[in-house]
Amino acid sequence: MNFLLYTIIDTGFNLLQLLLLIRVILSWFPHDPYNQIIQFIYSITEPMMRPIRDIFPMAMGGVDFSPIIVFFLIGLLKKILLSVV
């Protein structure tokens, strides 16, 4: 049972980090914001990034550090949860 829970938590957080990485890569290229896949990625990642953007506005020359912070926080939360399991 513990292995199953460990695998579910690990896979879920890895998927979140993958979606976040895809979003970062998408920001480097022009894309159709009305595409269903892109809308899905944004709908999953935006609720995680919005609070970070509210705390740390893009004052550093227009560079958005929120994906880096969210990626780190997801990894930290994953590590904490997996240590409990």
Phi, psi and omega per residue, in radians:
M1 nan -0.732 3.135
N2 -1.117 -0.646 3.136
F3 -1.131 -0.702 3.125
L4 -1.114 -0.812 3.118
L5 -1.097 -0.746 3.101
Y6 -1.028 -0.788 -3.116
T7 -1.155 -0.721 3.133
I8 -1.114 -0.814 3.135
I9 -1.106 -0.817 -3.111
D10 -1.072 -0.806 -3.124
T11 -1.163 -0.727 3.132
G12 -1.072 -0.802 3.137
F13 -1.228 -0.596 3.068
N14 -1.125 -0.682 3.086
L15 -1.125 -0.701 3.089
L16 -1.080 -0.762 3.124
Q17 -1.153 -0.649 3.103
L18 -1.134 -0.771 3.100
L19 -1.080 -0.675 3.107
L20 -1.143 -0.729 3.105
L21 -1.124 -0.717 3.091
I22 -1.080 -0.698 3.124
R23 -1.121 -0.705 3.108
V24 -1.091 -0.789 3.138
I25 -1.126 -0.670 3.097
L26 -1.079 -0.551 -3.110
S27 -1.210 -0.268 3.135
W28 -1.488 -0.269 -3.049
F29 -2.189 2.613 3.038
P30 -1.180 2.394 3.141
H31 -2.561 2.865 -3.139
D32 -1.494 1.924 -3.122
P33 -1.191 -0.174 3.139
Y34 -1.656 -0.018 3.067
N35 -1.136 2.390 -3.058
Q36 -1.128 -0.650 -3.140
I37 -1.175 -0.748 3.122
I38 -1.161 -0.694 3.077
Q39 -1.094 -0.674 3.093
F40 -1.099 -0.812 3.128
I41 -1.051 -0.779 3.126
Y42 -1.146 -0.654 -3.116
S43 -1.197 -0.462 3.100
I44 -1.452 -0.719 -3.016
T45 -1.531 -0.509 -3.076
E46 -1.089 -0.732 3.111
P47 -1.076 -0.429 3.089
M48 -1.425 -0.570 -3.051
M49 -1.538 -0.482 -3.072
R50 -1.026 -0.833 3.136
P51 -1.093 -0.591 3.115
I52 -1.204 -0.700 3.096
R53 -1.141 -0.570 3.098
D54 -1.196 -0.624 3.139
I55 -1.356 -0.777 -3.108
F56 -2.043 1.545 3.129
P57 -1.185 2.842 -3.098
M58 -1.319 1.291 -3.139
A59 -1.671 -0.170 -3.084
M60 -1.576 1.112 3.092
G61 1.182 0.470 3.117
G62 1.396 0.180 3.129
V63 -1.537 2.252 -3.118
D64 -1.636 1.917 3.139
F65 -1.596 -0.010 -3.087
S66 -1.065 -0.659 3.099
P67 -1.096 -0.640 3.135
I68 -1.149 -0.777 -3.128
I69 -1.141 -0.776 3.138
V70 -1.128 -0.720 3.109
F71 -1.037 -0.767 3.105
F72 -1.117 -0.786 -3.121
L73 -1.140 -0.655 3.085
I74 -1.096 -0.782 3.116
G75 -1.093 -0.701 3.121
L76 -1.149 -0.801 3.131
L77 -1.114 -0.686 3.098
K78 -1.078 -0.777 -3.128
K79 -1.112 -0.714 3.133
I80 -1.128 -0.843 -3.126
L81 -1.120 -0.686 -3.128
L82 -1.250 -0.458 3.094
S83 -1.287 -0.467 3.111
V84 -1.327 -0.618 -3.120
V85 -1.308 nan nan
